[in-house]
Amino acid sequence: MALASTVWDANLYLKFADARMRPALDLMGRLDPANAARPGHAIYDLGCGAGNISRILAERFPGAPVVGIDSSEQMLDKARSQTADKRVSFAKGDLAHFKPEAPPSILYSNAAYQWLPGHIDMFPGLMKLLPSDGQLAIQMPRNHEAPSHALMHEAAKAGPWRDKLKGIGGIARVEEPARYFDVLKPLSSALEVWETIYQQVLTGKDPVAQYTSSTGLRPFLEALAEPERTQFYETYAGLIAKAYPTRADGITLFPFRRLFIVARRA
Ligand SMILES: C[S@@+](CC[C@H](N)C(=O)[O-])C[C@H]1O[C@@H](n2cnc3c(N)ncnc32)[C@H](O)[C@@H]1O
């Protein structure tokens, strides 16, 4: 299967919007509406992508301005073109150096910080941006030990592209839940850390490889030119099909572990 583009492919990502929406909503369910109603404060959606969740945050918390931050122009263009609500704005920014323009009452981030190496050391700084009782809410995939991610490295070693893919780590390591608890506890008046394994229901050809090619597989694909990019993708897709077989009903179940953190500023 040829891949038209390996930049953040907003359309490919949105194809899986439903499966990816569920954890975003589960995280949102732990936000305190009292925070969203703080005058002069904004809700930030950090790593907002195409803005799907930013718009839902604004619907769920009427009255609060929502600011989506992302480093990808392509995602921001898509977000702006799809957002009519004037309370929602988008700005380009690197989460590694995030400085809010308006004071935040909620710092929300769905499936973004796993891209930043050393993100755990940034979380205390985020907490310090919040007022007392403000909330930091973060969701990250923690599936790097599952075959979907382990087989990226196996496929990377299994062809003439070996040297070009050496050292590509893919998604930065997401630590054990207790590590986040320990780092945030001194700054929190309430702290929840939990994991959920979602049994994602996928259909179609190469469903798991298609899923990861818009996220964790992306750095590997970007490092290769055609025809090696497609050859590498097909090697990975072959390995992954054995690990996640398609059932007689055409469904492929893709178990996916995600880590959630909700901290209330002391
Ligand atoms: C998997 S998408 C999630 C998008 C959105 N939060 C959602 O749930 O639909 C991850 C997003 O993080 C952004 N991102 C990755 N590293 C970033 C960084 N250092 N600074 C800002 N955004 C970043 C990517 O551009 C991408 O839009």
The ligand as a Gaussian input file, in Angstrom:
#p B3LYP/6-31G(d) Opt

LIG

0 1
 C       -2.068000      12.250000      18.337000
 S       -2.322000      13.960000      18.007000
 C       -3.597000      14.373000      19.170000
 C       -4.437000      15.528000      18.734000
 C       -5.617000      15.908000      19.660000
 N       -5.182000      16.174000      21.010000
 C       -6.662000      14.822000      19.652000
 O       -6.799000      14.126000      20.652000
 O       -7.352000      14.680000      18.628000
 C       -0.876000      14.677000      18.723000
 C       -0.692000      16.131000      18.432000
 O        0.397000      16.625000      19.190000
 C        1.082000      17.564000      18.411000
 N        2.436000      17.715000      18.951000
 C        3.408000      16.781000      19.014000
 N        4.512000      17.300000      19.565000
 C        4.224000      18.602000      19.864000
 C        4.967000      19.656000      20.461000
 N        6.208000      19.480000      20.874000
 N        4.351000      20.846000      20.606000
 C        3.075000      21.045000      20.193000
 N        2.328000      20.070000      19.636000
 C        2.898000      18.866000      19.467000
 C        1.033000      17.004000      17.012000
 O        1.254000      18.008000      16.034000
 C       -0.375000      16.436000      16.967000
 O       -1.305000      17.359000      16.463000

